[in-house]
Amino acid sequence: MTRKIALFDMDYTIIPYDTLILFAGYVIRRKPWRIFYLALFVPAAAAYVLGLTGRGGLKRAFLSVLWRLRKEEVHSLAESFSRDVLEGLLYKDLIEEAARIKADGGQLILNTASPSFYVNHIAKAAGFDEVVATEVVLEERMPLFPRIHGRNNRGIEKLLRMPEICGESLIESIRTDYERLSKNPSLFDARPIANSTGYSDSSADLPLLRICEKKTLVHPSKNLEELGKAQSWRILRPRRPYSGKIEKYVRLCLCLVGLLRLQ
């Protein structure tokens, strides 16, 4: 019998926020003067809009809040951030469902675009067996723009990081058509992997969802919800700590500048 596999996205899927923003805010709350480094995000955002950099470049600019910190300090911040913030934000219903899958012999994989240095901690706390995340390089002294090993783990890239699950032929076909699929993940289609289930909130994760026999959407956008309903995908709406987009963004902004503590 093929072992069950459950693939989970993280931000807005098992946690109701963008965790990179929460992490930056956590660092700034602990070291308030580092808020000035966020000024570097403005030109990076402009470069992204103009097509001069990708999401990986944005991530590197955002992580400038770690400039000159020692590797050990970053590890310590990541561990306490997971314990003090992220663990309390996990959707209880999703984590309980993941635990049932694991108890039934399933393999839990957390596949996210967030940086691995803190994802590893929350994944362990939440009971995941494996982590696939963006590999931010932690150096003895962090540079102004931390390096990313490989690509930002988003969209079709998430499948390339799971060759043992996707199989050699699928990986090769993705590499052959990488440019087109990376620009438009919705164009991807493949035969689902037996005994698999996927969880996500985002249209960027359509490749991840489409390799799974069972698909579960968590608070999807209107367009993704329509797609899911048309194909009889399951839709979950766990209770969120905000009532709508405006409140969500206000809370994220307050967290980022250290004025709101989530736990």
N, C-alpha and C positions, 0 to 999 in steps of 0.2 A: 504493500500500500504506500502510495506517495505521501510524504510528510506534508502536513499542512503548513502553509507559509502565509503570514500576514504582514503586509507592507503598510507602514504608517508614515504620512507626512507629519511635521511637527507644528509649525506656526499656524495658528487658526484652525488646526485640526485636533490636536490633543491639548493645546494651550491656546487660550483666546486672544493672544497678542503676538506682535512681532517681537521675538525674543532678542534680536540684535539691538533694537531700540531700548528694550528693558535692560540689557547688559550695559550698554553705554551709559544709561542713566544711573545704574548701580555704581559704576566706576566713578561717575561724577559726584554722586552723593557721598562717596567715601573720600574722594579727592576733588573738592569743588572747583579749584582753579583750572582743572582740566577741561572745563566747559568751553574754554577759548579755542581748543583744538577743533571743535565742531565747525568753526568758521571755514575750515578746509573742505567741508562737505558741500558748501555752496558752489564753488567752481567745479567740483566733481559732478554735482547734479546738472549743472549747465552743460558740461561735456557729455553727459549721458543723453540729455535731450537732443544735443546736436549730433549724436551718433559717434562721438569721438572716443567713448569708453563704454564698457558694458556694465552689467550688474556687479561683476567681480570688482571692477574699478571703484564703484560706489561703496562696496563693502570695505575695501581697503582704506578708502578715505574716512569712512565712519569709524574704523578701528584705530584711527590716529589718536584716540583718547588713551591708547596704551603706550604712546611714545615714551621711550627711555625706561619703561618698567622692566625689571628683571623677569626672566622666564618663570622663576619660582613665585613671584608676586602675581603673575597672570594666572598660574595654576591655582593659587590660593583664592584669588578673586572668583575664578570660574567655579570652584568647589562651593564656596560660600554663597554665590549667586544661585546656584542650583538648589542648594539646601534652603536658603532663606527666602527665595522668591519663587522659583519655578515649581518646586514640589507642591506649593500651596495653590498654584494656579491650574494644575492638571484637571482636565475634565474627568470627574470621578466615574461617570458612566462609561467613557471610552477606555479608561484604564482597567475597570472591572471586566469589560468585554475582552480586552487584550489578555488579562489574567486567565479568563476561561479558555481562550484559545490555547494558551501555553499549557494549562492544566490538562488539556485534551491532546497534548503531544505536539502542538504547533510551534513553529519558529517565528519569533517576533523580530521584525527588522524595522528600525527607525531610519527613514531615508529622507534627509532634509538638506536645504541649502544653508542652514545655519552653521556657524563655525564648530568644528569638532571639539575644540578644547573645552567648551562647556556642555555641548550636547552629550559627550561621553558620560558626564556625571548624572544628568537627568535621565538618560537612557537606563543607566544602571539602577537608579532609584525607582524607576517605573517598571522595571522587570524585563526590559528588552534584551534579546540575545545578541543582537548585532547592530552596529551603527554604520550608516553611510552618510557622510556629511562633507561640507566644504573644508578642505584641509588648510587651515591658516597656519603658517610656519611660525612657531614660537622660538625666537632667538634669545641669546644670552641677554641682550638689550634690545627691546623692541624698536624697530625702525619707525619712521614717521608713517610710512605706508606699508603695513605688514604684507609679506608675500603670501601668495596662495599657491600651494602645490597642485599643479594640474588646473582644471577648470572649476568655475563656480558650479556647485552641484545642484543644478536646476533643470527642469524640463527633461529633454531626452537624455541629458547627461546622467540622470539618476539610473537609467538602465545600463549604461556603459560601465557603471561602477558595481554592477552585480552580474558579472559574466558567469559565475557558477550557477546562478538561478535562471538567467535569460537564455543561456546556451550559446555556443560558438556561432551558429549560423545566424541567429538574430543579431548578435553583436556585430558581426561582419556586415550585415545589411544596413544596420544603423550607421556604421562608420562610412559606408559607401555613400549614404544619402544624408550625411550629418549636417551639412550647411543648410539644406532645405528644412530638415526636421527641427533643427535648433531654433530657426526663425519662426516656425509655425508648428508647435508640438501637436496641434489638433490633426495634422495630416498623418500622424503615425497610426498604424493599425497592425495587429498581429494576432495570432492564435493564442488564446489565454493559456496560462500555465495551470496544469491540473492541481486542484485542491488549494487554490490561492485566493486571497481576498485583499483588497486595497482600500485605504482610507485617505481622503484628501478633501480640502476645501477649494482647491485651485484648478483652473483650466490648464495651467502650466503642467499639472500632473496627469494630464490625459494619457500620456504614454505609460506611466506607472499604473494607472487604473485599467488600461486596456490590456495589459498582460495578465490581469487577474480575472478569475472566473466570476467572483462576486465583487461588486463595487459599492462602496459606501461614501456618500458625500456628506460633509459636515458643514452646515451653514453655507451652502454654495451661493455664488452670485446668481442673478436672475437667469443669465444665459446658460450657465452650467446646470442650474436646476432644471431648465426646460429640456436640455439634452438628456439629463439623467432620467427625468420622468418619461421621455419618449422611449427610452431603452429599459425602463423598469428598474433603474438603479435605486438602491436604498438611500434614503435621506434622513439624517439625524440633525436635531437642533437642541443640543444640550444647553442648559441655562448659562448665559454669558454674564459677566460682571458689568455690562453696560447695555443701554437700551437701543442704541443705534450708532451709525457711523460718526455722527458729530461728537457724541460722548466718548466713543472709542478714541478718536483722534485727539480730543482734548486731554484725555487721561494719558495717552502716549506722550504728548508734548510735555505735560506736567512731570511725568516720570523722567523724561529725557533731561530736563533741567534740574532734577533733584527735588521737586516740590511735592511729589506724590510717591508714597512708598507702597508698593504692592507686595502682599505676602499672604 
